[in-house]
Amino acid sequence: MSLSFLPRPTLRRGARSAKAGAPLAPVPLSDGDRRLAHMAASLLLAYPDDAAVRAAHEVRSAVGHLPPPVAERLTGLATALTDGDLGALQAAYVATFDLKRRCTLYLSYYAAGDTRRRGAALLRFAEAYRAVGWEVTRGELPDHLGSVLELSARADGDGARIVGALLTAHRDGIEVLRQALAAEGSPWVAAVEAVCLTLPPVDARTLDRVASLVAEGPPAELVGLSGLPGFGTDDGPGARGGVPPWT
């Protein structure tokens, strides 16, 4: 599905957008600015309903003081959401995040795929939430990027370090997501790029894992996981042994 009909986030004249395969260099941020950037990205990565559009207006007015590479991406996506056709945005969101495995927002999927190991990965996410003093209550699995970013925005002290370690542990999945959204020409790539700008640099080992994921996809072993959000289905058009193509 082409996304060319959607408004695209814009950068100021002279600013450079990252190439799909090139990791973004982090920018210096205070702890407060990092938390604001993560909350803004969490709101902008939500399904684009009326509440999300109202939140995008708030984001646009709140992030202007952040470092330009972060602010421009968040402001650009917020504008795309507030100025775009809501029905078209909703269709594009579903086509991107629900129907393309490379673009899933469920971080543990990139490492564990549709295997029994994913249950253990989700448990580690849930334990991290509890360690910070939070529970997932809004109907999302705990590994949903938007939920993790909200947790990062609300945590401080030791909690912030726990969530930071969680994001770093799944840096390869975030990078695959960023590259996939960039390749799709998705406006939501701006939110993921903004998050990447707040994270530590991508090291060589992570780059190797990213290359492997892009080439081969995550593990596939559907046993008792079908029907859960972010998991594959046992049958259906285009399924290969219950797993849709790695697209």
C-alpha positions as CSV (number, residue, x, y, z in Angstrom):
1,M,0.0,0.0,0.0
2,S,1.5,3.3,-1.0
3,L,1.6,6.0,1.6
4,S,2.4,8.8,-0.8
5,F,-1.0,10.4,-0.3
6,L,-0.2,11.2,3.4
7,P,1.4,14.4,4.5
8,R,5.1,13.8,5.2
9,P,7.1,15.1,8.1
10,T,9.3,17.9,7.0
11,L,12.7,19.0,8.1
12,R,14.0,22.6,8.0
13,R,16.1,23.6,5.0
14,G,19.6,22.1,5.2
15,A,18.6,19.4,7.6
16,R,19.5,15.8,6.6
17,S,17.3,12.8,6.9
18,A,19.0,9.5,7.7
19,K,19.5,6.9,5.0
20,A,17.4,3.8,5.7
21,G,20.5,1.6,6.4
22,A,22.6,4.2,8.3
23,P,22.2,4.3,12.1
24,L,21.5,7.7,13.6
25,A,24.1,9.4,15.8
26,P,22.6,10.2,19.2
27,V,22.2,13.9,20.2
28,P,22.8,15.2,23.8
29,L,19.7,15.4,25.8
30,S,18.9,16.2,29.5
31,D,17.0,13.5,31.4
32,G,13.9,15.7,31.2
33,D,14.2,16.3,27.5
34,R,14.7,12.5,26.9
35,R,11.5,11.8,28.9
36,L,9.6,14.4,26.9
37,A,10.8,13.0,23.6
38,H,9.8,9.5,24.6
39,M,6.4,10.5,25.7
40,A,5.9,12.5,22.5
41,A,6.9,9.5,20.4
42,S,4.7,7.2,22.4
43,L,1.7,9.4,21.7
44,L,2.5,9.8,18.0
45,L,2.9,6.0,17.6
46,A,-0.6,5.4,18.8
47,Y,-3.4,4.4,16.5
48,P,-4.6,7.6,14.8
49,D,-8.0,8.2,16.3
50,D,-9.5,11.5,17.5
51,A,-7.6,11.3,20.9
52,A,-4.3,10.7,19.1
53,V,-4.9,13.7,16.9
54,R,-5.6,15.9,20.0
55,A,-2.4,14.5,21.5
56,A,-0.5,15.4,18.3
57,H,-1.6,19.0,18.8
58,E,-0.1,18.9,22.3
59,V,3.1,17.3,21.1
60,R,3.6,20.0,18.5
61,S,3.4,22.7,21.1
62,A,5.6,21.0,23.6
63,V,8.7,19.8,21.8
64,G,9.9,22.9,20.1
65,H,12.8,23.4,22.6
66,L,14.3,19.9,22.1
67,P,17.4,19.6,20.0
68,P,16.5,20.3,16.3
69,P,17.0,16.8,15.0
70,V,14.5,15.4,17.6
71,A,12.1,18.4,17.6
72,E,11.8,18.5,13.8
73,R,10.9,14.9,13.5
74,L,8.3,14.9,16.3
75,T,6.8,18.2,15.1
76,G,6.7,17.0,11.5
77,L,4.9,13.8,12.3
78,A,2.5,15.7,14.7
79,T,1.7,18.0,11.8
80,A,1.2,15.0,9.4
81,L,-1.3,13.6,11.9
82,T,-3.2,16.8,12.6
83,D,-3.4,17.9,9.0
84,G,-3.9,14.5,7.3
85,D,-7.2,12.7,6.5
86,L,-8.1,10.6,9.5
87,G,-9.5,7.7,7.5
88,A,-6.4,7.5,5.3
89,L,-4.1,7.7,8.3
90,Q,-6.0,4.9,10.0
91,A,-5.8,2.7,6.9
92,A,-2.1,3.4,6.5
93,Y,-1.4,2.6,10.1
94,V,-3.1,-0.8,9.9
95,A,-1.4,-1.6,6.6
96,T,2.0,-0.7,8.1
97,F,2.0,-1.9,11.7
98,D,-0.6,-4.7,11.7
99,L,0.1,-6.3,8.3
100,K,3.9,-6.0,7.9
101,R,6.0,-8.1,10.2
102,R,9.1,-5.9,9.7
103,C,7.1,-3.0,11.0
104,T,5.7,-4.5,14.2
105,L,5.7,-2.4,17.3
106,Y,6.1,-5.4,19.5
107,L,9.8,-5.4,20.4
108,S,10.2,-9.0,21.5
109,Y,9.0,-10.3,18.2
110,Y,12.2,-9.3,16.5
111,A,14.3,-11.5,18.8
112,A,11.9,-14.3,19.6
113,G,9.5,-14.3,16.6
114,D,6.4,-16.6,16.9
115,T,8.2,-19.1,19.2
116,R,7.7,-20.3,22.8
117,R,10.7,-18.1,23.7
118,R,8.5,-15.1,23.2
119,G,6.5,-15.9,26.3
120,A,9.6,-15.7,28.4
121,A,10.6,-12.4,26.7
122,L,7.2,-10.9,27.5
123,L,7.6,-12.0,31.1
124,R,10.9,-10.1,31.3
125,F,9.1,-7.0,30.0
126,A,6.4,-7.5,32.6
127,E,9.0,-7.9,35.4
128,A,10.7,-4.7,34.3
129,Y,7.4,-2.8,34.5
130,R,6.8,-4.2,38.0
131,A,10.4,-3.3,39.1
132,V,9.6,0.3,38.0
133,G,6.3,0.2,39.9
134,W,4.0,0.1,36.9
135,E,1.6,-2.4,35.4
136,V,0.3,-2.6,31.8
137,T,-3.4,-1.8,32.0
138,R,-4.4,-0.4,28.6
139,G,-4.8,-3.6,26.7
140,E,-1.3,-3.8,25.1
141,L,1.3,-6.4,25.6
142,P,4.2,-5.0,27.7
143,D,6.7,-5.1,24.8
144,H,4.7,-2.6,22.6
145,L,7.1,0.2,21.8
146,G,4.6,2.9,22.6
147,S,4.1,1.4,26.1
148,V,7.8,1.0,26.7
149,L,8.4,4.6,25.7
150,E,5.6,5.8,28.0
151,L,7.2,3.9,30.8
152,S,10.5,5.5,30.0
153,A,8.9,8.9,30.1
154,R,7.3,8.3,33.5
155,A,10.2,6.5,35.2
156,D,13.1,8.2,37.0
157,G,16.1,7.2,39.0
158,D,16.7,3.4,39.1
159,G,13.4,3.0,37.1
160,A,14.8,5.1,34.2
161,R,17.9,2.9,34.2
162,I,15.8,-0.3,34.1
163,V,13.8,1.0,31.1
164,G,16.9,2.3,29.4
165,A,18.4,-1.2,29.7
166,L,15.2,-2.7,28.2
167,L,15.4,-0.4,25.2
168,T,19.1,-1.0,24.7
169,A,18.5,-4.8,24.9
170,H,16.0,-4.5,22.0
171,R,18.0,-1.9,20.0
172,D,18.3,-4.3,17.1
173,G,14.6,-4.6,16.8
174,I,14.1,-0.8,17.0
175,E,16.7,-0.4,14.2
176,V,15.0,-3.0,12.0
177,L,11.7,-1.1,12.5
178,R,13.3,2.2,11.7
179,Q,14.8,0.8,8.4
180,A,11.5,-0.9,7.4
181,L,9.5,2.3,8.0
182,A,12.0,4.3,6.1
183,A,11.9,1.9,3.2
184,E,8.1,2.1,3.2
185,G,8.1,5.9,3.1
186,S,6.0,5.8,6.3
187,P,5.5,9.1,8.1
188,W,5.8,7.2,11.4
189,V,9.5,6.7,10.7
190,A,9.9,10.2,12.2
191,A,8.9,9.0,15.7
192,V,11.2,6.0,15.6
193,E,14.1,8.2,14.3
194,A,13.5,10.6,17.1
195,V,13.7,7.8,19.6
196,C,16.9,6.5,18.0
197,L,18.4,9.9,18.5
198,T,17.9,9.6,22.2
199,L,19.5,6.1,22.5
200,P,23.2,5.1,22.8
201,P,25.1,4.6,19.5
202,V,24.5,1.3,17.7
203,D,27.6,-0.9,18.2
204,A,29.0,-3.4,15.7
205,R,27.4,-6.4,17.3
206,T,24.0,-4.9,17.1
207,L,24.5,-4.0,13.5
208,D,25.3,-7.6,12.8
209,R,22.1,-8.7,14.4
210,V,20.2,-6.1,12.4
211,A,21.7,-7.4,9.2
212,S,20.8,-10.9,10.1
213,L,17.2,-9.9,11.0
214,V,16.7,-8.0,7.8
215,A,18.0,-10.9,5.7
216,E,16.4,-13.8,7.5
217,G,13.7,-12.5,9.8
218,P,13.0,-13.7,13.4
219,P,12.6,-17.3,14.4
220,A,9.3,-19.0,13.5
221,E,7.7,-21.8,15.6
222,L,3.9,-21.3,16.2
223,V,3.1,-23.4,19.2
224,G,0.2,-22.1,21.3
225,L,0.7,-18.4,20.5
226,S,-1.7,-17.9,17.7
227,G,-4.3,-15.2,18.1
228,L,-2.4,-13.1,20.6
229,P,-1.6,-9.5,19.6
230,G,1.6,-9.3,17.7
231,F,1.7,-13.1,17.1
232,G,1.2,-15.0,13.8
233,T,-1.9,-17.0,12.9
234,D,-2.1,-20.7,12.2
235,D,-3.6,-20.2,8.7
236,G,-4.7,-17.6,6.3
237,P,-3.7,-16.0,3.0
238,G,0.0,-15.8,2.4
239,A,0.9,-17.8,5.5
240,R,3.8,-20.2,5.4
241,G,3.3,-22.8,8.0
242,G,1.2,-20.3,9.9
243,V,3.7,-17.4,9.5
244,P,3.2,-14.6,6.9
245,P,6.1,-13.6,4.7
246,W,8.9,-11.5,6.3
247,T,7.8,-8.2,4.7
